[in-house]
Amino acid sequence: MDYPLKTLSQLRPILVGFRKKAGLTQKDVAARLGISQQSYAAFEANPEAASVERLVRVLRLVDVEIKLGAPEAKTSPVTAKATPRPAKAPAAAARMSSTAKPPAASKRTPTRTPTLTPTRTTPAAEAPQPQPATRRKPRENW
């Protein structure tokens, strides 16, 4: 059965459905891909952010192929009729006219921009502060 995909938000339920149809859990798929279950769960939760390569690897694992195609037209291009553009509104036409009057000048007084005075910084304040060491889990490359 074909499942047309028109938006990326449709990708997640389709992936989950194919995985379950194949009788696989997230842990099973992750093990076959050589990654952790948490990494696969993150992929499945947000597949639109994944690369095409990762998407194809997962689809191949659940025995699904991708077909690309243009939707069939409902009417023939020969029998399709062009619809005329709606006429411009009279007010819009008056604004576009070269004889239209320019807007009245504003009586607003200009405001002064404040001048900034330079501040002194001490050499210690200019030095970059060391960042605390954080332990990050290495990203799985699959």
Long-range contacts (C-beta under 8 A, 24 or more apart in sequence): 2-67, 4-71, 8-47, 8-48, 9-48, 11-47, 11-48, 11-55, 12-44, 12-45, 12-46, 12-47, 12-48, 15-44, 15-47, 15-58, 15-59, 16-44, 18-59, 18-62, 18-64, 19-44, 19-62, 21-62, 22-62, 22-63, 24-62, 29-58, 29-61, 29-62, 32-61, 33-57, 33-58, 33-61, 33-142, 34-142, 35-140, 35-142, 36-140, 39-140, 39-142, 54-142, 57-142
